[in-house]
Amino acid sequence: MASAPAPAVRVRFCPSPTGNPHVGLVRTALFNWAFAKHHQGTLVFRIEDTDAARDSEESYGQLLDSMRWLGFDWDEGPEIGGPHAPYRQSQRMDLYKEVAGKLLDAGHAYHCYCSQEELDTRREAARAAGKPSGYDGHCRDLTAEQVAGYQAQGRTPIVRFRMPDETITFTDLVRGELTFTAENVPDYGIVRANGAPLYTLVNPVDDALMEITHVLRGEDLLSSTPRQIALYKALTELGIAKRTPEFGHLPYVMGEGNKKLSKRDPESSLNLYRERGFLPEGLLNYLSLLGWSLSADQDIFTMDEMVAAFEVSDVNPNPARFDLKKCEAINADHIRLLDVKDFTERCAPWLKAPFAPWAPEDFDEAKWHAIAPHAQTRLKVLSEITDNVDFLFLPEPVFDEASWNKAMKEGSDALLRTAREKLESADWTSPESLKEAVLAAGEAHGLKLGKAQAPVRVAVTGRTIGLPLFESLEILGRERTLARVDAALAKLTA
């Protein structure tokens, strides 16, 4: 008899709206998105907002905005809807209450009246005896008289799921076969004493009802997987779930000191990368390399190329270190891959207030479009464009004193006077002619081009490094260039 065809792939990305999105969260979203796209499946975007003390509408809005900026197009979820709406857990509370009741009625869950103090005492005793310190099943089989006694004391119970007394083995899509013995997976809470459902209930219930086929999530959640597998079995018996999904646990993203990258680490915040002018495609390219690769000799690729190749079985289970410099280098490559028109448009936010130091009326669109191709080859992030082109739009350069002192050595005044003379008679429609002028000035003073152009660059742009000098001089123009050389000479001889 032929086996039933595998169900269409359905994965989910289900963050909590608490604070700024974390790059580890983005990497998880990326792998789910790429997996769904690769298999022509469905990406469900679900919001886990049951923690009223930590969740906020502002963070919810940030999540949606971040997903759009990254280019993740979800198939079901907020603002789109779908057959399993609503997609915010805070709007599904009645459903969780109903499922918890069915689990209690069927004996898959029970009321636990233990106080926190009693739990702590028994756990300490278990540790002292060298035994597992998880919940010991004290309330698993209470008599009616015991229940009445607890209720008479005014105790309000939580609801615990009854774990089966058996070893649980499953094949992780990233890590292979994993086994958990019963003694290491004790009964666990699914509903608080105040009736609020816990993550341990709502997440699997939503996955079951939304028919999720593959759960790709962080390694930190691996220990909860045998609990969820047991819950899925119970939900299937009750007709709530159709199947148990396959699980794949993604490796940690590591920060400094071989520690997991946390929200406290500055480089963990997605907003930081947006503010610095990372391209979504550059950032995602780098994040994809944290546990996966397209090939051994290709680090730069498009998201379409990633989607075509991505299989979760190719993810490396070992922790991946976040390297900001490599992230910047990959982003720089993606900047260079942009069409020049696209590049100029993406730089637009950094060419006006509050980033631009020049007055709006001093911005020259023609000069910007002329310098843009030269700037595109030099940037690691888009925000660097402001400092690279400010010399074009400011009335005079802003001198970096360290750069001034480095470039303006003894004899720089004489060199600048010769350079001015040569530049004045040069052909200003040709960067090569301007280069020849500065080269000739250097030769007159026994200097090679590199030494000769340093004082000119600082005089005109205020910095020792920047965009190609002679193209910059051509775009700035003869009159403004010579005026800046004159101003530098006056400063030197003051």
N, C-alpha and C positions, 0 to 999 in steps of 0.2 A: 504493500500500500504506500503510495507516494506521500511524503511528508507535506504538511501545509506550508505554503509560501511564507517567507519571513514578512512581518508587518512592515509597512512603510516607516522609514526612520522619522521619529519625533523626539527632539531634544528640547531642553529648556534652559534658560538662563534666568535665575531667580534671586537677584540681589535684594538686600534690605536698604531702604532709603535713609541711610545714616551717614552724614558727612560727605566729604569729597570721594568720588570713585577712586579706587586703588588700582595700580597697574596690574597687580595679581588678579584682581577681579576682571580686568579688561582681557588679560590672557585667557582666563576661563571662558569668557564670552566669545572670544575669537575662535577658540578651538571648537566650541559648540556650533558657532555660526558656520565655520568652514566644513565641519562634519556634516551638518544639515545640507549645505549647498552641494557638497561632493556627492551625496547620495540622493539628490533631488528630494530631500525630505522637508520637514517643517521645523522651524525654530519658534518655540513658544517663549515669549518674554513675560515673566510673571513677577509681581512685586510682593516681597515678603514683609509686609508692614503691620505685623501683629504686635510689635513692641512699641506701644504708644509713647513710652518715656524716651525712646531714642529716635524714633522715626519722625520725619517732618515733611511737610509739603514742599518746602524749599529743596530738600535733598531729592525728593521724588522728581521735581522738575529738572534738577541737575542730571539725574540718571537718564531721563528721556533725551535731554539735550546732548549728553555725552554719547549716547548710542547713535543719535543722528550724525553728530560730528565725525564719529569713527566710521560711519558708513554701514553700520549693521542694520539691515532691513529685516525686521521680524515678521513672521507670517500670522501670528496670533498674539494678542496682548493689548496693552493700553493704547488708546487712540485708534486701534484697528478693530478690536473685538475678535469674535470667533465663536465657534460652537461650544466652547467651554467657559464662556464669560460668567461672572466677572473674573478679571485677572489680577485683582488686588486682594490679598488674603483678608484684609480688614473688612471686606465686603462679603466674605464667605463663612462667617462665624456660625450661622445656623447649620450649615452643612457639616462643619466639624463636630458640632454638638450632637447631631443626628448619628454620625458615624461612631462617635465615642459611646453613645447609648447602645448601638448595635453590638459593639465589641464587648460591652459589659454584659448584655443579655445573653450573648453566645458563650460567655466564659473565657473569652480571649483577654479580658481585662478585669480588674477588680479594684475596689476601693482600699486605699492604704491610709491608716489613721496615725502612723508613726510621726512623732514630733521630730524636729530637727535635732534636738538634744539627744533623743533616744537613738536616732540614726548615727550620730557622731560617736556616741558611747560604744555602740556595737561595732562600728567600723574600726575604732581604735583597738578593741578587744581582738578583732579578726587579724589586724596587722600584727599585734603582739604575738598571736599564735601562729603567724606565718601563713595565714589563709587569705584568699581573695577578699578585698574589703568592699566589694559592691553590695548592693541591697541583698539581704539574707532571706527574703521571702516571708518575713514575719507575719504579714497580713494576707498571705495568699489564700488561706483556708480558714478564715475566721468563722466562728459559730454565730448564730443569731444573738446569743447572750453577750458575746464579746463585742459585737457591733453595737448593741444597745448600750453597753457600758461606756464605750468610747463616745457615743452620741450624748449620753447623759453628762459626760465631762465637757461637752460643748466643742468637741473636736470636729473639724471640717476636713474630710478626706481629700486626697488627690486621687487621680486615676492612674493606675500602673498597668502596663502591658505585661501579660504573662508569657515569658519566653519559654519555648519548648525545651525540654531537658534532652537536648541532642546537639551533636557537633554540626556546625554550619560551614559548608564549603562552597565557594563560588569561584568562577574564573574572572579575574579582573582584566579588563581590556588592555591595561597598561602593564600590570604587575604579574599576570599569570594566576595560577591557582593559589587561593588563600584559604586557610582553615582557622576557625575560631571554636574553641571548646566551650561547652555550656557554662562551666564554672567562671569563665572570663567574660560572659555576656549576661549579666543578671537582669532581672525585671527592671523596667525603667518607667519613669513618669511620662504621661502623655497629656494630662490635663491638670492644671494647677488647682489648689484648694478653692480659689475664687471662681472657678469654672472656665478660666482662660485656657485655650488649647496651647500646647507647646509645639515648638519646631518639630520635635520627634513624631508628632501626629500629623500636623498640617502639611508638612512637606511630602511625605509619602502618599497621603490621601489625595493631594492635588496631582501628584504624578500619576496616581492610579486613575483618577477621574479624567485627566487630560490625556490618558493613554500614551504616556511617555515611554519610549522604547529603550533609550540609552541615557544614562545619567553620567555626565562627564563633569567632575567637580574636583575640588582641591584635596590633596592628600590628608589634610588635617581632619577631614570628615570620614576617613577610612574606618575608624573604630566604630562608627555608628552603623556601618553597612550591614553587619549580621542582624542587628535589631530591625533594620528596615526590611530585610529579606523575610524575617519571621512575620513582620506585620503585613507584608504583601501576601504571604500565604494565607493569613487570616482574612484579609480583605478579599482575596479570590474566593475563599470558601463562602463568604457572605454575598458574593456576586457584585462586589463594589469594584474590584480590580479584574482585568482580563488576564494579566500576566505580571510576572516580575521583570522589571527592566534589567538590561545589562549595565554593569557599572565599570567606569574607568576613572581611576584616581590620578590626577595630574600632579607632577612634582612641585615641591616648594619653589618659590622664587626667593633666592637668598640675597641678603644685603651684606653690609660690612660684618666682619668677624664670623662668617659662616652661620649667621643667624637669619631666621626667616624675616624677609622684608616686611616691616610692620607699618601701620598707618602713621606712626611717629617719625618714620624716616622721611626726610624731605623729598627724596627721589621717588617715593611711592605714589605721590598724588598726581592723578591724571591732569588736574587743572594746571599744575606746574608746566607740563609739556605743552598744553594749549597756549598758556601765557608766553612761553618762550618761543613759540612759533614752530613747533614740530609739525610736520605734515602727518595727517592720520595714517597715510600709507607707509610713511617712514617708521613711525612708532610701531604700527602693527607688524611690519616686516621684522623689526627687532624683537618684539615680544614673541613672535612665532618661533624664534630661534631659542627661546627659553624652554627647551624640552623637545624640540622637533627641528628637522632641517629638510629642505627641499632636496639637496644633494650635498655630497661632501665638499664640492668645490664651487658652490653658488650660494652666496649669502644675500644677494640682492635679487628680489623678485616681486612681482605684482601680486595682489590679492587673488586675481583670477588664476595665476599660476599656482598659488597655494591651494586654492579650492580644488583645482584639477588633480593635485597630488596628495591631498591630506587624507590620512587614515590614522585613527587614534591608536591603532596597534603599533604605529611607528614612533609614538611618543616615548622618550627616554624616561624611565622612572626616577632617575637620580636628580637631586636638587640642581637647579640652574641658577647661576650667579648673575645678578643684574650688574651690567657694566655700562655706566653712563657714557663713557667716552666712545665705546663701540656703538651705542645707541645714537649718539650724535653723528658719528661717521656714516652710519647707514642712512640717517636722515639727510645728510649732506648729499649722498649719492642720489636720493630720491628728488632732492631739490634740482640737481643738475639734469634729471630726466624730464623735468616739466617742460612743456611748451613755453616759450618766452612770454607769450600773452597770458598764459595761466599763472606763470611766476609773478608777473607784475600785478595781477589781480589779487593774488594771495598775500602779497606784501602790503596791500592797501591799508590795513589797520595800523601798521607801524609807521605810516607816513603822515599821520595826522594826530591831533591831540587824543590822549594825553602823552603819547610816546614821542612825537616829533618836537624838537626844541625850536623849530623855526616858525615864524608867523605863517598862517595859511596863505596869505597873499604872496609870500616869497617862494612858494612851491611852484616849480616850473615843470609842467607835464612833459614837454618835449625833452628837456634834459633828463628827466626820470626815465623816459623810454629809451633814451640814448645810452644811459649808464647801466640799465637793467641787465643786459646780456653779460656784461663784465662782472657785475655783482653776483649774478647767479652762480658763477663758478667758484665763488669764494665763501659762501655762507654755509654754516653748519645748521643754523636755525634761522627762521625768518626775522626774528626780532633783532638780529645783528645788522639788518639793513639800515636801521636808523643811524648808527654811528658810522657806517660805511659811506653814506651819501650826504651826511649833514653839511660837508664842506661846499656842496653845490647850492644849498638853499639858505645858508646862514650868511649874513652880511660880511662876516669875517670868520676865520677858523677859530675854534676853541682850542687853545694850546694845552696839550698835556705836558706839564713841566718836566716830567721824567723823559718824555720823548724829545722835548726841546734840548735838554741838557745832553742827551745821548747823541743827537745829530749835530748840534752846533758846537763843533770843536774849534780850536784855534785855527784861524785862516778861513773859516766858513764865510765871513763877510766878503773876502776877496773872491772866493768861489762864486757866491751868489751874485756879485756884481758882473762877473764874466758870464754866468749863466743867463742873467737878465739880458745882457747885450746880445747873446746868441739867440735867445728866445724871441727877442723883439724883431729880429730879421728873419725868423723861421717861417716856414709855410704852415699856417695854423689849420689847414684842412687835412694834414697828414700827421698822425701820431709818430710815424717813422722820422719825419723831419724834426719833430720836437725831441725825439730821442737823440738824434744826431747832434742837436744843439747842446744838450746837456752833456753828451759824450765829449764833444769838442771842448766844452768848458772844463771838464774833468782833466782832459789831456793837457790843457794849458797849465794846470796846477799839479800835474803828476799823479792824478787819481784815476782809478778805473771807474766804470759807470756806476757800480754799486755804491761806492763811497761818494761819488759826485752827486748822485740823485737824492741821497738821504736829506741834506739840508733843504733841497728844493721841495721835496715831499712834505717835510714838516712846515716849511714856510707857507705852503699852499693849502694843506689839509689839516695841519695841527698834529699829525700822528706819524710815527715812523713806519707803520705798516698799514696797508689798505688795498684799495682796488688798483688795477694796472695804472701806473702813474701817467703815462703819456696819453692814453685814451682819456684819462680824467682831466688832464690839462686842456685837451682839445675841446671837451664838452664844457668845461668851465669857461673857456674863452680867453683870448689874448689880453683883453683889457683887465679883467679881474685877476688873472694870474700874475701879470706884471705888477699890479697894485699890491698884491699880497707879498710878492718878493720885496717890493719897496718897504712895506710895513715891517717885514722881518729884518731888513737891513737897518731900519731905524731903531728897532728893538735891540739889535746887536751892538749898535754904536752909541746907544743912549748913555 
